[in-house]
Amino acid sequence: MPTYEFTCKTCQNHFEVFTAISKKGDIRCPQCNGNQFLETYGVPYVGGNLSSPSAGVGSSCAGSCTTCGSGCKH
């Protein structure tokens, strides 16, 4: 099941919900119990970690890259 991010139109509370797409209509704001939202989208996770992010899907750079200079940054 995916995680959805919402901002409540009534109280402006920002919250996340882990639920099935078929249950999105049942969501209530945990702060005011409202049911009118703006769905917000976070930055998707594409791999790697904070100390060693991934260079991208299918990247074949190995230290030196002609696209971005001496160190691969793409």
N, CA, C and O atoms as a CHARMM CRD file, in Angstrom:
* protein
*
  296
    1    1 MET  N      0.83800  -1.18800   0.00000 PROA 1      0.00000
    2    1 MET  CA     0.00000   0.00000   0.00000 PROA 1      0.00000
    3    1 MET  C      0.88000   1.24700   0.00000 PROA 1      0.00000
    4    1 MET  O      1.90300   1.28300   0.68300 PROA 1      0.00000
    5    2 PRO  N      0.49900   2.24000  -0.74100 PROA 2      0.00000
    6    2 PRO  CA     1.29200   3.46800  -0.81000 PROA 2      0.00000
    7    2 PRO  C      1.00500   4.42400   0.35200 PROA 2      0.00000
    8    2 PRO  O     -0.00700   4.30900   1.04400 PROA 2      0.00000
    9    3 THR  N      1.91700   5.35700   0.53900 PROA 3      0.00000
   10    3 THR  CA     1.73900   6.43100   1.51300 PROA 3      0.00000
   11    3 THR  C      1.31900   7.67800   0.75500 PROA 3      0.00000
   12    3 THR  O      1.96000   8.06000  -0.22400 PROA 3      0.00000
   13    4 TYR  N      0.25200   8.30900   1.20200 PROA 4      0.00000
   14    4 TYR  CA    -0.25400   9.53200   0.58900 PROA 4      0.00000
   15    4 TYR  C     -0.01900  10.69400   1.53800 PROA 4      0.00000
   16    4 TYR  O     -0.08600  10.53100   2.75600 PROA 4      0.00000
   17    5 GLU  N      0.25800  11.87100   0.97900 PROA 5      0.00000
   18    5 GLU  CA     0.44500  13.08100   1.76700 PROA 5      0.00000
   19    5 GLU  C     -0.69400  14.04200   1.47300 PROA 5      0.00000
   20    5 GLU  O     -1.05900  14.25600   0.31700 PROA 5      0.00000
   21    6 PHE  N     -1.25200  14.61700   2.53100 PROA 6      0.00000
   22    6 PHE  CA    -2.37500  15.52800   2.39500 PROA 6      0.00000
   23    6 PHE  C     -2.15900  16.78200   3.21700 PROA 6      0.00000
   24    6 PHE  O     -1.43100  16.76800   4.21000 PROA 6      0.00000
   25    7 THR  N     -2.79900  17.87300   2.79600 PROA 7      0.00000
   26    7 THR  CA    -2.92000  19.07700   3.59400 PROA 7      0.00000
   27    7 THR  C     -4.40500  19.34900   3.73300 PROA 7      0.00000
   28    7 THR  O     -5.12100  19.46600   2.73900 PROA 7      0.00000
   29    8 CYS  N     -4.86500  19.45000   4.98000 PROA 8      0.00000
   30    8 CYS  CA    -6.27700  19.66500   5.26100 PROA 8      0.00000
   31    8 CYS  C     -6.66800  21.08900   4.85100 PROA 8      0.00000
   32    8 CYS  O     -5.98200  22.04700   5.20800 PROA 8      0.00000
   33    9 LYS  N     -7.76100  21.22900   4.10700 PROA 9      0.00000
   34    9 LYS  CA    -8.23500  22.54800   3.68300 PROA 9      0.00000
   35    9 LYS  C     -8.82600  23.33700   4.85100 PROA 9      0.00000
   36    9 LYS  O     -8.86500  24.56600   4.80100 PROA 9      0.00000
   37   10 THR  N     -9.28200  22.65900   5.89100 PROA 10     0.00000
   38   10 THR  CA    -9.90500  23.32500   7.03200 PROA 10     0.00000
   39   10 THR  C     -8.87900  23.90500   7.99500 PROA 10     0.00000
   40   10 THR  O     -8.95200  25.08200   8.34700 PROA 10     0.00000
   41   11 CYS  N     -7.91300  23.07500   8.42900 PROA 11     0.00000
   42   11 CYS  CA    -6.97000  23.52400   9.46600 PROA 11     0.00000
   43   11 CYS  C     -5.52800  23.62900   8.98800 PROA 11     0.00000
   44   11 CYS  O     -4.64900  23.98700   9.77100 PROA 11     0.00000
   45   12 GLN  N     -5.26400  23.32400   7.71100 PROA 12     0.00000
   46   12 GLN  CA    -3.92900  23.38300   7.10800 PROA 12     0.00000
   47   12 GLN  C     -2.93700  22.37300   7.68800 PROA 12     0.00000
   48   12 GLN  O     -1.72900  22.51100   7.49200 PROA 12     0.00000
   49   13 ASN  N     -3.44000  21.35700   8.40200 PROA 13     0.00000
   50   13 ASN  CA    -2.58800  20.30100   8.94200 PROA 13     0.00000
   51   13 ASN  C     -2.03900  19.46200   7.79300 PROA 13     0.00000
   52   13 ASN  O     -2.78300  19.06500   6.89600 PROA 13     0.00000
   53   14 HSD  N     -0.73400  19.19500   7.82500 PROA 14     0.00000
   54   14 HSD  CA    -0.08800  18.34100   6.82500 PROA 14     0.00000
   55   14 HSD  C      0.12200  16.98500   7.46700 PROA 14     0.00000
   56   14 HSD  O      0.68600  16.89700   8.55800 PROA 14     0.00000
   57   15 PHE  N     -0.33200  15.90900   6.79800 PROA 15     0.00000
   58   15 PHE  CA    -0.19400  14.57600   7.36800 PROA 15     0.00000
   59   15 PHE  C     -0.05800  13.53100   6.26600 PROA 15     0.00000
   60   15 PHE  O     -0.37600  13.78000   5.10300 PROA 15     0.00000
   61   16 GLU  N      0.42400  12.35300   6.66500 PROA 16     0.00000
   62   16 GLU  CA     0.60300  11.22900   5.75100 PROA 16     0.00000
   63   16 GLU  C     -0.31600  10.08800   6.16000 PROA 16     0.00000
   64   16 GLU  O     -0.59700   9.89200   7.34200 PROA 16     0.00000
   65   17 VAL  N     -0.77800   9.34300   5.17100 PROA 17     0.00000
   66   17 VAL  CA    -1.64400   8.19100   5.42000 PROA 17     0.00000
   67   17 VAL  C     -1.14300   7.01500   4.58500 PROA 17     0.00000
   68   17 VAL  O     -0.92600   7.14600   3.38000 PROA 17     0.00000
   69   18 PHE  N     -0.96700   5.89500   5.22200 PROA 18     0.00000
   70   18 PHE  CA    -0.57900   4.65200   4.56200 PROA 18     0.00000
   71   18 PHE  C     -1.85800   3.84200   4.38000 PROA 18     0.00000
   72   18 PHE  O     -2.37300   3.26900   5.34000 PROA 18     0.00000
   73   19 THR  N     -2.37500   3.79300   3.14500 PROA 19     0.00000
   74   19 THR  CA    -3.66000   3.13300   2.91200 PROA 19     0.00000
   75   19 THR  C     -3.79300   2.68300   1.46000 PROA 19     0.00000
   76   19 THR  O     -3.03300   3.10800   0.59000 PROA 19     0.00000
   77   20 ALA  N     -4.75600   1.82900   1.22100 PROA 20     0.00000
   78   20 ALA  CA    -5.05400   1.39200  -0.13900 PROA 20     0.00000
   79   20 ALA  C     -5.75000   2.52300  -0.89000 PROA 20     0.00000
   80   20 ALA  O     -6.44900   3.33700  -0.28600 PROA 20     0.00000
   81   21 ILE  N     -5.56100   2.57300  -2.20400 PROA 21     0.00000
   82   21 ILE  CA    -6.17100   3.62600  -3.01300 PROA 21     0.00000
   83   21 ILE  C     -7.69900   3.57800  -2.89800 PROA 21     0.00000
   84   21 ILE  O     -8.35600   4.61600  -2.98500 PROA 21     0.00000
   85   22 SER  N     -8.25600   2.40700  -2.70700 PROA 22     0.00000
   86   22 SER  CA    -9.71100   2.27300  -2.58400 PROA 22     0.00000
   87   22 SER  C    -10.24700   2.85300  -1.28000 PROA 22     0.00000
   88   22 SER  O    -11.45700   3.04000  -1.15200 PROA 22     0.00000
   89   23 LYS  N     -9.38800   3.14000  -0.31500 PROA 23     0.00000
   90   23 LYS  CA    -9.79800   3.67300   0.98500 PROA 23     0.00000
   91   23 LYS  C     -9.52200   5.17200   1.12600 PROA 23     0.00000
   92   23 LYS  O     -9.75300   5.73900   2.19400 PROA 23     0.00000
   93   24 LYS  N     -9.03100   5.82300   0.06100 PROA 24     0.00000
   94   24 LYS  CA    -8.70200   7.24900   0.15900 PROA 24     0.00000
   95   24 LYS  C     -9.92000   8.10200   0.50600 PROA 24     0.00000
   96   24 LYS  O     -9.77000   9.15300   1.12900 PROA 24     0.00000
   97   25 GLY  N    -11.11100   7.67900   0.12000 PROA 25     0.00000
   98   25 GLY  CA   -12.32100   8.43000   0.42100 PROA 25     0.00000
   99   25 GLY  C    -12.71600   8.40200   1.88600 PROA 25     0.00000
  100   25 GLY  O    -13.54500   9.20500   2.31500 PROA 25     0.00000
  101   26 ASP  N    -12.13700   7.49100   2.66400 PROA 26     0.00000
  102   26 ASP  CA   -12.45200   7.35500   4.08500 PROA 26     0.00000
  103   26 ASP  C    -11.50600   8.14500   4.99100 PROA 26     0.00000
  104   26 ASP  O    -11.65900   8.11700   6.21200 PROA 26     0.00000
  105   27 ILE  N    -10.54600   8.83700   4.41900 PROA 27     0.00000
  106   27 ILE  CA    -9.52000   9.52500   5.20400 PROA 27     0.00000
  107   27 ILE  C    -10.11100  10.75800   5.88500 PROA 27     0.00000
  108   27 ILE  O    -10.89500  11.49900   5.29300 PROA 27     0.00000
  109   28 ARG  N     -9.71600  10.95700   7.14000 PROA 28     0.00000
  110   28 ARG  CA   -10.10000  12.12800   7.92200 PROA 28     0.00000
  111   28 ARG  C     -8.83400  12.77400   8.48100 PROA 28     0.00000
  112   28 ARG  O     -7.86100  12.08500   8.78400 PROA 28     0.00000
  113   29 CYS  N     -8.85300  14.08700   8.61500 PROA 29     0.00000
  114   29 CYS  CA    -7.72100  14.79700   9.20800 PROA 29     0.00000
  115   29 CYS  C     -7.58900  14.38200  10.67500 PROA 29     0.00000
  116   29 CYS  O     -8.57100  14.42800  11.41700 PROA 29     0.00000
  117   30 PRO  N     -6.39800  13.98100  11.10000 PROA 30     0.00000
  118   30 PRO  CA    -6.22000  13.56700  12.49300 PROA 30     0.00000
  119   30 PRO  C     -6.31500  14.73900  13.47900 PROA 30     0.00000
  120   30 PRO  O     -6.46700  14.52000  14.68100 PROA 30     0.00000
  121   31 GLN  N     -6.22900  15.96700  12.98700 PROA 31     0.00000
  122   31 GLN  CA    -6.27700  17.13200  13.87300 PROA 31     0.00000
  123   31 GLN  C     -7.69300  17.66400  14.05500 PROA 31     0.00000
  124   31 GLN  O     -8.10300  17.93600  15.18300 PROA 31     0.00000
  125   32 CYS  N     -8.46200  17.82100  12.95500 PROA 32     0.00000
  126   32 CYS  CA    -9.79200  18.43800  13.04900 PROA 32     0.00000
  127   32 CYS  C    -10.92600  17.53000  12.58100 PROA 32     0.00000
  128   32 CYS  O    -12.09400  17.91300  12.64600 PROA 32     0.00000
  129   33 ASN  N    -10.58700  16.32500  12.10700 PROA 33     0.00000
  130   33 ASN  CA   -11.54600  15.34700  11.58900 PROA 33     0.00000
  131   33 ASN  C    -12.20000  15.79800  10.27900 PROA 33     0.00000
  132   33 ASN  O    -13.23200  15.25400   9.88600 PROA 33     0.00000
  133   34 GLY  N    -11.61100  16.77900   9.60500 PROA 34     0.00000
  134   34 GLY  CA   -12.13000  17.24900   8.32600 PROA 34     0.00000
  135   34 GLY  C    -11.91500  16.22100   7.22300 PROA 34     0.00000
  136   34 GLY  O    -11.11900  15.29300   7.36900 PROA 34     0.00000
  137   35 ASN  N    -12.63600  16.39800   6.11600 PROA 35     0.00000
  138   35 ASN  CA   -12.48900  15.46000   5.00700 PROA 35     0.00000
  139   35 ASN  C    -12.26500  16.16000   3.66400 PROA 35     0.00000
  140   35 ASN  O    -12.52300  15.57100   2.61400 PROA 35     0.00000
  141   36 GLN  N    -11.79100  17.40400   3.68600 PROA 36     0.00000
  142   36 GLN  CA   -11.45700  18.14000   2.47500 PROA 36     0.00000
  143   36 GLN  C     -9.94300  18.36200   2.46500 PROA 36     0.00000
  144   36 GLN  O     -9.39800  19.00900   3.35900 PROA 36     0.00000
  145   37 PHE  N     -9.26900  17.81800   1.44300 PROA 37     0.00000
  146   37 PHE  CA    -7.81000  17.85000   1.42100 PROA 37     0.00000
  147   37 PHE  C     -7.26500  18.30600   0.08600 PROA 37     0.00000
  148   37 PHE  O     -7.93800  18.25400  -0.94300 PROA 37     0.00000
  149   38 LEU  N     -6.03100  18.75200   0.13600 PROA 38     0.00000
  150   38 LEU  CA    -5.19400  18.91800  -1.04500 PROA 38     0.00000
  151   38 LEU  C     -4.17600  17.79100  -0.95500 PROA 38     0.00000
  152   38 LEU  O     -3.49500  17.64700   0.06000 PROA 38     0.00000
  153   39 GLU  N     -4.07200  17.00400  -1.99700 PROA 39     0.00000
  154   39 GLU  CA    -3.07000  15.94600  -1.98400 PROA 39     0.00000
  155   39 GLU  C     -1.74500  16.56000  -2.38900 PROA 39     0.00000
  156   39 GLU  O     -1.63500  17.18300  -3.44500 PROA 39     0.00000
  157   40 THR  N     -0.74600  16.38100  -1.55000 PROA 40     0.00000
  158   40 THR  CA     0.58100  16.91000  -1.82300 PROA 40     0.00000
  159   40 THR  C      1.49600  15.74600  -2.15600 PROA 40     0.00000
  160   40 THR  O      1.23800  14.60700  -1.76900 PROA 40     0.00000
  161   41 TYR  N      2.54400  16.03700  -2.86200 PROA 41     0.00000
  162   41 TYR  CA     3.45300  14.99000  -3.30700 PROA 41     0.00000
  163   41 TYR  C      4.85100  15.29100  -2.81000 PROA 41     0.00000
  164   41 TYR  O      5.37700  16.38500  -3.01600 PROA 41     0.00000
  165   42 GLY  N      5.44500  14.31200  -2.15600 PROA 42     0.00000
  166   42 GLY  CA     6.80700  14.45100  -1.68900 PROA 42     0.00000
  167   42 GLY  C      7.79100  14.09000  -2.78200 PROA 42     0.00000
  168   42 GLY  O      7.40400  13.74500  -3.89800 PROA 42     0.00000
  169   43 VAL  N      9.04500  14.17200  -2.45300 PROA 43     0.00000
  170   43 VAL  CA    10.10900  13.79800  -3.38200 PROA 43     0.00000
  171   43 VAL  C     10.21700  12.28000  -3.39300 PROA 43     0.00000
  172   43 VAL  O     10.36000  11.67400  -2.33100 PROA 43     0.00000
  173   44 PRO  N     10.15400  11.65600  -4.54800 PROA 44     0.00000
  174   44 PRO  CA    10.22500  10.18900  -4.59000 PROA 44     0.00000
  175   44 PRO  C     11.62000   9.68000  -4.23900 PROA 44     0.00000
  176   44 PRO  O     12.61700  10.34300  -4.52600 PROA 44     0.00000
  177   45 TYR  N     11.68800   8.52300  -3.62900 PROA 45     0.00000
  178   45 TYR  CA    12.95000   7.87400  -3.31100 PROA 45     0.00000
  179   45 TYR  C     13.44500   7.15300  -4.55600 PROA 45     0.00000
  180   45 TYR  O     12.71100   6.36500  -5.15200 PROA 45     0.00000
  181   46 VAL  N     14.68800   7.42000  -4.95300 PROA 46     0.00000
  182   46 VAL  CA    15.22500   6.79500  -6.16100 PROA 46     0.00000
  183   46 VAL  C     16.41800   5.88900  -5.88200 PROA 46     0.00000
  184   46 VAL  O     17.02600   5.37200  -6.81900 PROA 46     0.00000
  185   47 GLY  N     16.75900   5.68900  -4.62800 PROA 47     0.00000
  186   47 GLY  CA    17.84400   4.78100  -4.28500 PROA 47     0.00000
  187   47 GLY  C     19.01600   5.48800  -3.65000 PROA 47     0.00000
  188   47 GLY  O     19.04500   6.71600  -3.56400 PROA 47     0.00000
  189   48 GLY  N     19.97200   4.71500  -3.21000 PROA 48     0.00000
  190   48 GLY  CA    21.13800   5.26700  -2.54600 PROA 48     0.00000
  191   48 GLY  C     20.83800   5.57100  -1.08700 PROA 48     0.00000
  192   48 GLY  O     19.81600   5.14800  -0.54600 PROA 48     0.00000
  193   49 ASN  N     21.74500   6.31000  -0.46000 PROA 49     0.00000
  194   49 ASN  CA    21.52200   6.76300   0.91100 PROA 49     0.00000
  195   49 ASN  C     22.13700   8.14100   1.06200 PROA 49     0.00000
  196   49 ASN  O     22.72100   8.66400   0.11400 PROA 49     0.00000
  197   50 LEU  N     22.01600   8.73000   2.22500 PROA 50     0.00000
  198   50 LEU  CA    22.47500  10.11100   2.39200 PROA 50     0.00000
  199   50 LEU  C     23.98100  10.27100   2.20300 PROA 50     0.00000
  200   50 LEU  O     24.43400  11.31100   1.72500 PROA 50     0.00000
  201   51 SER  N     24.75300   9.26500   2.56800 PROA 51     0.00000
  202   51 SER  CA    26.19300   9.40200   2.42400 PROA 51     0.00000
  203   51 SER  C     26.70400   8.95300   1.06300 PROA 51     0.00000
  204   51 SER  O     27.81800   9.30300   0.67300 PROA 51     0.00000
  205   52 SER  N     25.89900   8.18000   0.33700 PROA 52     0.00000
  206   52 SER  CA    26.31000   7.68800  -0.96700 PROA 52     0.00000
  207   52 SER  C     25.09700   7.55000  -1.87800 PROA 52     0.00000
  208   52 SER  O     24.63300   6.43500  -2.11600 PROA 52     0.00000
  209   53 PRO  N     24.57000   8.66900  -2.39600 PROA 53     0.00000
  210   53 PRO  CA    23.37800   8.58600  -3.24100 PROA 53     0.00000
  211   53 PRO  C     23.66300   7.85000  -4.53500 PROA 53     0.00000
  212   53 PRO  O     24.79800   7.80000  -5.00700 PROA 53     0.00000
  213   54 SER  N     22.61500   7.28400  -5.09400 PROA 54     0.00000
  214   54 SER  CA    22.79900   6.56800  -6.35600 PROA 54     0.00000
  215   54 SER  C     23.04500   7.55400  -7.48200 PROA 54     0.00000
  216   54 SER  O     22.60000   8.70000  -7.41900 PROA 54     0.00000
  217   55 ALA  N     23.73700   7.12000  -8.49000 PROA 55     0.00000
  218   55 ALA  CA    24.04500   7.98700  -9.62300 PROA 55     0.00000
  219   55 ALA  C     22.92600   7.99200 -10.65100 PROA 55     0.00000
  220   55 ALA  O     22.98100   8.74100 -11.62600 PROA 55     0.00000
  221   56 GLY  N     21.93300   7.18000 -10.44600 PROA 56     0.00000
  222   56 GLY  CA    20.80600   7.13300 -11.37900 PROA 56     0.00000
  223   56 GLY  C     20.63900   5.75000 -11.95400 PROA 56     0.00000
  224   56 GLY  O     21.57600   4.95100 -11.95300 PROA 56     0.00000
  225   57 VAL  N     19.48300   5.47000 -12.43200 PROA 57     0.00000
  226   57 VAL  CA    19.19000   4.16300 -13.00000 PROA 57     0.00000
  227   57 VAL  C     19.98800   3.97700 -14.28000 PROA 57     0.00000
  228   57 VAL  O     19.93100   4.81100 -15.18300 PROA 57     0.00000
  229   58 GLY  N     20.71100   2.91100 -14.35100 PROA 58     0.00000
  230   58 GLY  CA    21.45300   2.58100 -15.54700 PROA 58     0.00000
  231   58 GLY  C     22.73000   3.38700 -15.74700 PROA 58     0.00000
  232   58 GLY  O     23.32800   3.32600 -16.82200 PROA 58     0.00000
  233   59 SER  N     23.15900   4.13300 -14.74900 PROA 59     0.00000
  234   59 SER  CA    24.36800   4.92400 -14.89000 PROA 59     0.00000
  235   59 SER  C     25.58700   4.02000 -14.95400 PROA 59     0.00000
  236   59 SER  O     25.67400   3.03700 -14.21800 PROA 59     0.00000
  237   60 SER  N     26.51900   4.34600 -15.82300 PROA 60     0.00000
  238   60 SER  CA    27.71800   3.52600 -15.94000 PROA 60     0.00000
  239   60 SER  C     28.97300   4.33000 -15.62700 PROA 60     0.00000
  240   60 SER  O     30.07800   3.89700 -15.95100 PROA 60     0.00000
  241   61 CYS  N     28.82000   5.48800 -15.00600 PROA 61     0.00000
  242   61 CYS  CA    29.98400   6.30000 -14.64000 PROA 61     0.00000
  243   61 CYS  C     30.80800   5.57500 -13.58700 PROA 61     0.00000
  244   61 CYS  O     30.25700   4.96500 -12.67000 PROA 61     0.00000
  245   62 ALA  N     32.09900   5.63900 -13.71700 PROA 62     0.00000
  246   62 ALA  CA    32.99600   5.00000 -12.74900 PROA 62     0.00000
  247   62 ALA  C     34.10600   5.96100 -12.36900 PROA 62     0.00000
  248   62 ALA  O     35.26900   5.72200 -12.69700 PROA 62     0.00000
  249   63 GLY  N     33.76500   7.05300 -11.67800 PROA 63     0.00000
  250   63 GLY  CA    34.77500   7.97800 -11.19200 PROA 63     0.00000
  251   63 GLY  C     34.99900   9.17900 -12.08200 PROA 63     0.00000
  252   63 GLY  O     35.00400  10.30300 -11.58100 PROA 63     0.00000
  253   64 SER  N     35.18300   8.99800 -13.36200 PROA 64     0.00000
  254   64 SER  CA    35.40600  10.10200 -14.27500 PROA 64     0.00000
  255   64 SER  C     34.30800  10.09300 -15.32800 PROA 64     0.00000
  256   64 SER  O     34.00900   9.06200 -15.93100 PROA 64     0.00000
  257   65 CYS  N     33.71800  11.25500 -15.53400 PROA 65     0.00000
  258   65 CYS  CA    32.55400  11.31300 -16.42000 PROA 65     0.00000
  259   65 CYS  C     32.71900  12.45900 -17.40600 PROA 65     0.00000
  260   65 CYS  O     33.02900  13.58200 -17.00700 PROA 65     0.00000
  261   66 THR  N     32.52000  12.19300 -18.66100 PROA 66     0.00000
  262   66 THR  CA    32.65200  13.24500 -19.67400 PROA 66     0.00000
  263   66 THR  C     31.45200  14.18700 -19.69200 PROA 66     0.00000
  264   66 THR  O     31.53700  15.29100 -20.23000 PROA 66     0.00000
  265   67 THR  N     30.34100  13.76000 -19.10900 PROA 67     0.00000
  266   67 THR  CA    29.13400  14.60200 -19.07500 PROA 67     0.00000
  267   67 THR  C     29.22400  15.68900 -18.01900 PROA 67     0.00000
  268   67 THR  O     28.88200  16.84300 -18.27900 PROA 67     0.00000
  269   68 CYS  N     29.69200  15.31800 -16.80600 PROA 68     0.00000
  270   68 CYS  CA    29.67200  16.27800 -15.71000 PROA 68     0.00000
  271   68 CYS  C     31.04900  16.62600 -15.18600 PROA 68     0.00000
  272   68 CYS  O     31.13300  17.27000 -14.14000 PROA 68     0.00000
  273   69 GLY  N     32.10400  16.25500 -15.82300 PROA 69     0.00000
  274   69 GLY  CA    33.42800  16.64500 -15.39900 PROA 69     0.00000
  275   69 GLY  C     34.18700  15.49700 -14.74900 PROA 69     0.00000
  276   69 GLY  O     34.01700  14.33500 -15.11700 PROA 69     0.00000
  277   70 SER  N     35.02600  15.84200 -13.77800 PROA 70     0.00000
  278   70 SER  CA    35.91700  14.84300 -13.20100 PROA 70     0.00000
  279   70 SER  C     35.22100  13.83400 -12.29800 PROA 70     0.00000
  280   70 SER  O     35.61800  12.66900 -12.27700 PROA 70     0.00000
  281   71 GLY  N     34.20600  14.23600 -11.55800 PROA 71     0.00000
  282   71 GLY  CA    33.49100  13.29600 -10.69800 PROA 71     0.00000
  283   71 GLY  C     32.06500  13.13000 -11.18500 PROA 71     0.00000
  284   71 GLY  O     31.40700  14.11100 -11.52900 PROA 71     0.00000
  285   72 CYS  N     31.59400  11.92900 -11.21700 PROA 72     0.00000
  286   72 CYS  CA    30.24200  11.68000 -11.72800 PROA 72     0.00000
  287   72 CYS  C     29.19800  12.25400 -10.77700 PROA 72     0.00000
  288   72 CYS  O     29.18300  11.92000  -9.59200 PROA 72     0.00000
  289   73 LYS  N     28.32700  13.11600 -11.29200 PROA 73     0.00000
  290   73 LYS  CA    27.31400  13.75400 -10.47400 PROA 73     0.00000
  291   73 LYS  C     25.92100  13.54500 -11.07000 PROA 73     0.00000
  292   73 LYS  O     24.98000  14.23800 -10.68300 PROA 73     0.00000
  293   74 HSD  N     25.77600  12.62800 -11.98000 PROA 74     0.00000
  294   74 HSD  CA    24.43500  12.39200 -12.54800 PROA 74     0.00000
  295   74 HSD  C     24.03400  10.95100 -12.46300 PROA 74     0.00000
  296   74 HSD  O     22.94000  10.58900 -12.89500 PROA 74     0.00000
